[in-house]
Amino acid sequence: MEQLMSNFVGAVVFALLGVALFGVAFWVIDKMTPGSIFKEILDEHNNALAILMGCVALGLAIIVAAAIH
């Protein structure tokens, strides 16, 4: 039971770390681009930018998962 609890705590810590790194990476990308990415996607309905940011999200997720693993 102690091993199970240790593994669970480790998984939660790494999951929170991964989400935090993912959020920081998105914030950095948003600051590096001119204008607001979220405004452009939500208000202007820019589908191409939404698809691009989805691909960026997948790439960041793979990198964060590999770094944590």
The first five atom37 places (N, CA, C, CB, O) and aatype in JSON, in Angstrom:
{
  "aatype": [12, 6, 5, 10, 12, 15, 2, 13, 19, 7, 0, 19, 19, 13, 0, 10, 10, 7, 19, 0, 10, 13, 7, 19, 0, 13, 17, 19, 9, 3, 11, 12, 16, 14, 7, 15, 9, 13, 11, 6, 9, 10, 3, 6, 8, 2, 2, 0, 10, 0, 9, 10, 12, 7, 4, 19, 0, 10, 7, 10, 0, 9, 9, 19, 0, 0, 0, 9, 8],
  "atom_mask": [
    [1, 1, 1, 1, 1],
    [1, 1, 1, 1, 1],
    [1, 1, 1, 1, 1],
    [1, 1, 1, 1, 1],
    [1, 1, 1, 1, 1],
    [1, 1, 1, 1, 1],
    [1, 1, 1, 1, 1],
    [1, 1, 1, 1, 1],
    [1, 1, 1, 1, 1],
    [1, 1, 1, 0, 1],
    [1, 1, 1, 1, 1],
    [1, 1, 1, 1, 1],
    [1, 1, 1, 1, 1],
    [1, 1, 1, 1, 1],
    [1, 1, 1, 1, 1],
    [1, 1, 1, 1, 1],
    [1, 1, 1, 1, 1],
    [1, 1, 1, 0, 1],
    [1, 1, 1, 1, 1],
    [1, 1, 1, 1, 1],
    [1, 1, 1, 1, 1],
    [1, 1, 1, 1, 1],
    [1, 1, 1, 0, 1],
    [1, 1, 1, 1, 1],
    [1, 1, 1, 1, 1],
    [1, 1, 1, 1, 1],
    [1, 1, 1, 1, 1],
    [1, 1, 1, 1, 1],
    [1, 1, 1, 1, 1],
    [1, 1, 1, 1, 1],
    [1, 1, 1, 1, 1],
    [1, 1, 1, 1, 1],
    [1, 1, 1, 1, 1],
    [1, 1, 1, 1, 1],
    [1, 1, 1, 0, 1],
    [1, 1, 1, 1, 1],
    [1, 1, 1, 1, 1],
    [1, 1, 1, 1, 1],
    [1, 1, 1, 1, 1],
    [1, 1, 1, 1, 1],
    [1, 1, 1, 1, 1],
    [1, 1, 1, 1, 1],
    [1, 1, 1, 1, 1],
    [1, 1, 1, 1, 1],
    [1, 1, 1, 1, 1],
    [1, 1, 1, 1, 1],
    [1, 1, 1, 1, 1],
    [1, 1, 1, 1, 1],
    [1, 1, 1, 1, 1],
    [1, 1, 1, 1, 1],
    [1, 1, 1, 1, 1],
    [1, 1, 1, 1, 1],
    [1, 1, 1, 1, 1],
    [1, 1, 1, 0, 1],
    [1, 1, 1, 1, 1],
    [1, 1, 1, 1, 1],
    [1, 1, 1, 1, 1],
    [1, 1, 1, 1, 1],
    [1, 1, 1, 0, 1],
    [1, 1, 1, 1, 1],
    [1, 1, 1, 1, 1],
    [1, 1, 1, 1, 1],
    [1, 1, 1, 1, 1],
    [1, 1, 1, 1, 1],
    [1, 1, 1, 1, 1],
    [1, 1, 1, 1, 1],
    [1, 1, 1, 1, 1],
    [1, 1, 1, 1, 1],
    [1, 1, 1, 1, 1]
  ],
  "atom_positions": [
    [[0.82, -1.19, 0.0], [0.0, 0.0, 0.0], [0.87, 1.26, 0.0], [-0.94, -0.01, 1.2], [0.52, 2.26, -0.64]],
    [[1.99, 1.21, 0.71], [2.88, 2.36, 0.77], [3.49, 2.66, -0.6], [3.99, 2.12, 1.8], [3.64, 3.83, -0.97]],
    [[3.84, 1.63, -1.34], [4.39, 1.79, -2.69], [3.34, 2.41, -3.63], [4.87, 0.43, -3.26], [3.67, 3.27, -4.45]],
    [[2.1, 1.98, -3.5], [1.01, 2.53, -4.32], [0.82, 4.02, -4.04], [-0.3, 1.76, -4.05], [0.66, 4.81, -4.96]],
    [[0.83, 4.39, -2.77], [0.65, 5.79, -2.4], [1.82, 6.64, -2.89], [0.5, 5.92, -0.88], [1.62, 7.77, -3.33]],
    [[3.03, 6.11, -2.81], [4.2, 6.82, -3.29], [4.12, 7.06, -4.8], [5.47, 6.05, -2.94], [4.44, 8.14, -5.28]],
    [[3.7, 6.04, -5.53], [3.54, 6.17, -6.98], [2.45, 7.18, -7.33], [3.22, 4.81, -7.6], [2.6, 7.94, -8.28]],
    [[1.36, 7.18, -6.58], [0.26, 8.1, -6.82], [0.7, 9.55, -6.6], [-0.94, 7.75, -5.91], [0.4, 10.43, -7.41]],
    [[1.41, 9.78, -5.51], [1.89, 11.14, -5.21], [2.87, 11.59, -6.29], [2.57, 11.19, -3.81], [2.83, 12.74, -6.73]],
    [[3.75, 10.7, -6.72], [4.69, 11.04, -7.79], [3.98, 11.38, -9.09], [0.0, 0.0, 0.0], [4.36, 12.33, -9.78]],
    [[2.95, 10.62, -9.42], [2.19, 10.89, -10.65], [1.48, 12.24, -10.58], [1.16, 9.77, -10.89], [1.45, 12.97, -11.56]],
    [[0.92, 12.56, -9.43], [0.22, 13.84, -9.26], [1.21, 15.0, -9.36], [-0.53, 13.89, -7.9], [0.93, 16.01, -10.01]],
    [[2.36, 14.87, -8.73], [3.37, 15.93, -8.78], [3.85, 16.16, -10.21], [4.58, 15.58, -7.87], [3.95, 17.3, -10.66]],
    [[4.15, 15.08, -10.93], [4.61, 15.23, -12.31], [3.5, 15.75, -13.22], [5.14, 13.89, -12.83], [3.78, 16.5, -14.16]],
    [[2.26, 15.37, -12.97], [1.15, 15.89, -13.77], [1.0, 17.4, -13.56], [-0.17, 15.17, -13.4], [0.82, 18.14, -14.53]],
    [[1.08, 17.85, -12.32], [0.99, 19.29, -12.05], [2.18, 20.04, -12.65], [0.92, 19.54, -10.54], [2.01, 21.14, -13.18]],
    [[3.36, 19.46, -12.56], [4.54, 20.06, -13.16], [4.38, 20.17, -14.68], [5.79, 19.25, -12.81], [4.73, 21.2, -15.26]],
    [[3.88, 19.14, -15.3], [3.67, 19.15, -16.75], [2.65, 20.2, -17.18], [0.0, 0.0, 0.0], [2.87, 20.89, -18.17]],
    [[1.56, 20.32, -16.45], [0.54, 21.32, -16.77], [1.11, 22.73, -16.58], [-0.72, 21.13, -15.89], [0.84, 23.62, -17.39]],
    [[1.9, 22.93, -15.53], [2.51, 24.24, -15.3], [3.49, 24.6, -16.42], [3.23, 24.26, -13.93], [3.46, 25.72, -16.92]],
    [[4.33, 23.67, -16.81], [5.27, 23.92, -17.9], [4.54, 24.19, -19.21], [6.22, 22.73, -18.07], [4.96, 25.05, -20.0]],
    [[3.47, 23.48, -19.45], [2.66, 23.66, -20.65], [2.06, 25.07, -20.67], [1.53, 22.59, -20.73], [2.07, 25.74, -21.7]],
    [[1.54, 25.52, -19.53], [0.95, 26.85, -19.43], [2.0, 27.94, -19.63], [0.0, 0.0, 0.0], [1.74, 28.93, -20.32]],
    [[3.16, 27.77, -19.04], [4.24, 28.76, -19.19], [4.69, 28.83, -20.65], [5.45, 28.39, -18.27], [4.93, 29.92, -21.17]],
    [[4.79, 27.69, -21.3], [5.2, 27.67, -22.71], [4.18, 28.4, -23.58], [5.38, 26.23, -23.21], [4.56, 29.16, -24.48]],
    [[2.9, 28.2, -23.33], [1.88, 28.9, -24.1], [1.93, 30.4, -23.83], [0.48, 28.37, -23.77], [1.76, 31.2, -24.75]],
    [[2.18, 30.78, -22.59], [2.27, 32.2, -22.25], [3.45, 32.84, -22.98], [2.41, 32.39, -20.73], [3.33, 33.95, -23.5]],
    [[4.59, 32.15, -23.03], [5.77, 32.66, -23.72], [5.49, 32.81, -25.21], [6.98, 31.73, -23.49], [5.86, 33.82, -25.81]],
    [[4.84, 31.83, -25.8], [4.52, 31.91, -27.23], [3.58, 33.07, -27.49], [3.89, 30.59, -27.72], [3.74, 33.79, -28.48]],
    [[2.6, 33.28, -26.61], [1.65, 34.39, -26.78], [2.38, 35.73, -26.68], [0.53, 34.3, -25.73], [2.04, 36.66, -27.41]],
    [[3.36, 35.85, -25.78], [4.1, 37.1, -25.63], [5.07, 37.34, -26.79], [4.86, 37.09, -24.3], [5.38, 38.49, -27.09]],
    [[5.56, 36.29, -27.43], [6.51, 36.43, -28.52], [5.84, 36.83, -29.83], [7.26, 35.14, -28.71], [6.5, 37.36, -30.72]],
    [[4.56, 36.6, -29.97], [3.85, 36.91, -31.2], [3.22, 38.3, -31.11], [2.78, 35.85, -31.51], [2.84, 38.74, -30.02]],
    [[3.1, 38.98, -32.24], [2.43, 40.28, -32.21], [0.93, 40.1, -32.0], [2.7, 41.07, -33.51], [0.33, 39.2, -32.6]],
    [[0.33, 40.92, -31.18], [-1.1, 40.79, -30.91], [-1.38, 39.68, -29.93], [0.0, 0.0, 0.0], [-0.47, 39.07, -29.36]],
    [[-2.65, 39.42, -29.75], [-3.08, 38.37, -28.82], [-3.59, 37.16, -29.61], [-4.16, 38.9, -27.86], [-4.49, 37.28, -30.43]],
    [[-3.0, 36.02, -29.33], [-3.42, 34.8, -30.02], [-4.86, 34.46, -29.67], [-2.49, 33.62, -29.66], [-5.65, 34.11, -30.55]],
    [[-5.2, 34.55, -28.39], [-6.54, 34.17, -27.96], [-7.6, 35.11, -28.51], [-6.61, 34.13, -26.44], [-8.7, 34.67, -28.85]],
    [[-7.29, 36.42, -28.59], [-8.24, 37.37, -29.17], [-8.45, 37.05, -30.64], [-7.73, 38.83, -28.99], [-9.58, 37.08, -31.14]],
    [[-7.37, 36.75, -31.34], [-7.46, 36.45, -32.77], [-8.29, 35.19, -33.02], [-6.06, 36.29, -33.36], [-9.06, 35.14, -33.97]],
    [[-8.12, 34.19, -32.18], [-8.87, 32.94, -32.36], [-10.33, 33.11, -31.96], [-8.23, 31.81, -31.55], [-11.23, 32.7, -32.7]],
    [[-10.57, 33.72, -30.79], [-11.94, 33.8, -30.27], [-12.77, 34.9, -30.93], [-11.9, 34.02, -28.79], [-13.93, 34.67, -31.27]],
    [[-12.19, 36.08, -31.11], [-12.97, 37.2, -31.64], [-12.99, 37.24, -33.17], [-12.43, 38.5, -31.11], [-14.02, 37.52, -33.78]],
    [[-11.84, 36.98, -33.77], [-11.72, 37.08, -35.23], [-12.0, 35.75, -35.94], [-10.33, 37.57, -35.6], [-12.07, 35.72, -37.17]],
    [[-12.15, 34.66, -35.19], [-12.44, 33.32, -35.74], [-11.4, 32.89, -36.78], [-13.85, 33.31, -36.38], [-11.74, 32.43, -37.87]],
    [[-10.15, 33.05, -36.43], [-9.04, 32.68, -37.3], [-8.79, 31.18, -37.17], [-7.76, 33.5, -36.96], [-8.09, 30.73, -36.26]],
    [[-9.36, 30.41, -38.1], [-9.25, 28.94, -38.03], [-7.84, 28.45, -38.28], [-10.19, 28.31, -39.05], [-7.4, 27.48, -37.66]],
    [[-7.11, 29.11, -39.17], [-5.74, 28.68, -39.45], [-4.86, 28.82, -38.2], [-5.15, 29.51, -40.62], [-4.06, 27.94, -37.91]],
    [[-5.02, 29.92, -37.48], [-4.25, 30.11, -36.25], [-4.66, 29.1, -35.18], [-4.43, 31.54, -35.73], [-3.82, 28.62, -34.43]],
    [[-5.94, 28.79, -35.12], [-6.41, 27.79, -34.15], [-5.8, 26.42, -34.45], [-7.96, 27.71, -34.18], [-5.39, 25.71, -33.53]],
    [[-5.74, 26.05, -35.72], [-5.13, 24.76, -36.09], [-3.63, 24.78, -35.78], [-5.36, 24.46, -37.6], [-3.09, 23.8, -35.27]],
    [[-2.97, 25.89, -36.08], [-1.54, 26.02, -35.79], [-1.28, 25.89, -34.29], [-1.01, 27.36, -36.3], [-0.37, 25.18, -33.88]],
    [[-2.07, 26.57, -33.47], [-1.87, 26.5, -32.02], [-2.21, 25.11, -31.48], [-2.73, 27.57, -31.31], [-1.61, 24.68, -30.49]],
    [[-3.14, 24.42, -32.1], [-3.4, 23.04, -31.71], [-2.2, 22.15, -31.97], [0.0, 0.0, 0.0], [-1.86, 21.29, -31.16]],
    [[-1.55, 22.37, -33.11], [-0.33, 21.61, -33.42], [0.8, 21.96, -32.46], [0.11, 21.87, -34.87], [1.56, 21.09, -32.03]],
    [[0.9, 23.23, -32.12], [1.91, 23.66, -31.14], [1.62, 23.0, -29.79], [1.93, 25.21, -31.0], [2.54, 22.56, -29.1]],
    [[0.35, 22.94, -29.41], [-0.03, 22.31, -28.14], [0.37, 20.83, -28.13], [-1.54, 22.45, -27.9], [0.89, 20.34, -27.13]],
    [[0.13, 20.14, -29.22], [0.53, 18.73, -29.29], [2.05, 18.58, -29.2], [0.02, 18.09, -30.6], [2.55, 17.69, -28.5]],
    [[2.77, 19.43, -29.9], [4.23, 19.38, -29.84], [4.75, 19.65, -28.44], [0.0, 0.0, 0.0], [5.64, 18.95, -27.96]],
    [[4.2, 20.67, -27.79], [4.62, 20.98, -26.41], [4.28, 19.83, -25.46], [3.95, 22.27, -25.92], [5.07, 19.5, -24.57]],
    [[3.12, 19.23, -25.66], [2.73, 18.11, -24.8], [3.68, 16.94, -24.94], [1.31, 17.67, -25.12], [4.03, 16.29, -23.95]],
    [[4.1, 16.66, -26.15], [5.04, 15.56, -26.38], [6.39, 15.87, -25.74], [5.21, 15.3, -27.88], [7.01, 14.99, -25.14]],
    [[6.84, 17.11, -25.87], [8.13, 17.49, -25.28], [8.08, 17.43, -23.74], [8.53, 18.91, -25.73], [9.01, 16.91, -23.11]],
    [[7.0, 17.95, -23.15], [6.88, 17.93, -21.7], [6.78, 16.49, -21.19], [5.66, 18.74, -21.25], [7.38, 16.14, -20.18]],
    [[6.01, 15.66, -21.89], [5.87, 14.26, -21.48], [7.21, 13.51, -21.56], [4.82, 13.55, -22.35], [7.54, 12.71, -20.68]],
    [[7.95, 13.79, -22.6], [9.26, 13.13, -22.75], [10.23, 13.62, -21.68], [9.85, 13.39, -24.15], [11.03, 12.84, -21.16]],
    [[10.16, 14.9, -21.34], [11.06, 15.43, -20.32], [10.73, 14.86, -18.94], [10.98, 16.96, -20.28], [11.64, 14.59, -18.15]],
    [[9.46, 14.68, -18.66], [9.06, 14.15, -17.35], [9.3, 12.65, -17.27], [7.58, 14.47, -17.08], [9.63, 12.12, -16.21]],
    [[9.13, 11.97, -18.38], [9.27, 10.52, -18.38], [10.7, 10.15, -18.1], [8.82, 9.92, -19.72], [11.04, 8.97, -18.06]]
  ]
}
